[in-house]
Every structure is written in structure tokens, then in C-alpha cells.
Amino acid sequence: FTSHDTQHVVDTINGFSGWWKENVLDGVGLMQYMGGNVDVQDLNRKIRVELQSDGYKLKAPVVTLSPDGKLVINPNAEVI
């Protein structure tokens, strides 16, 4: 991963659909998953779909909740 790839993955996970006029459907919208009951499987699926559509190969994204309620995300993505 280059720093550009890392930033792209972070932006894709944080961004909402419609934020980028070049690709209006791109974005996971992480903030919508915060502060309530998090459907970890849904978030995991959304990350996988969005990053694969951007050309990343994913081994298996891992999304967990830490004991203090924070989301921990490891996309396990690599450039193809």
C-alpha cells in the first residue's frame, strides 16, 4: 500500500455516497454506523463492496467493536 492507497481507503470508508461528483455512488458513510447498535456484518459488507468496486482485492475485512464501544476496522485490502 502506498500512502495514496491508504488515504483512498480511509476516504472511501468515511465518505458518504454523493460526496464526490466523479463517482457519486462511492462511499461507506462510516458516521451513520456510529452511536447506536452497529450492524457489524452490514458494515463489513458495505466496506467490501465499496473497496472492490474501486479495484481493491480484499482478503476478508474485519470490523469489530472494542470493549469501550469504538469501531475497529481492518479492511485487509490490497491493490490489484
ABEGO torsion letter per residue (X at the ends): XBAAAAAAAAAAAABBBGABAABAABEAGAAAABGBBBBAAAAAAAAAAAAAAAGBBBABBBBBBBAAGBBBBBAGBBBX
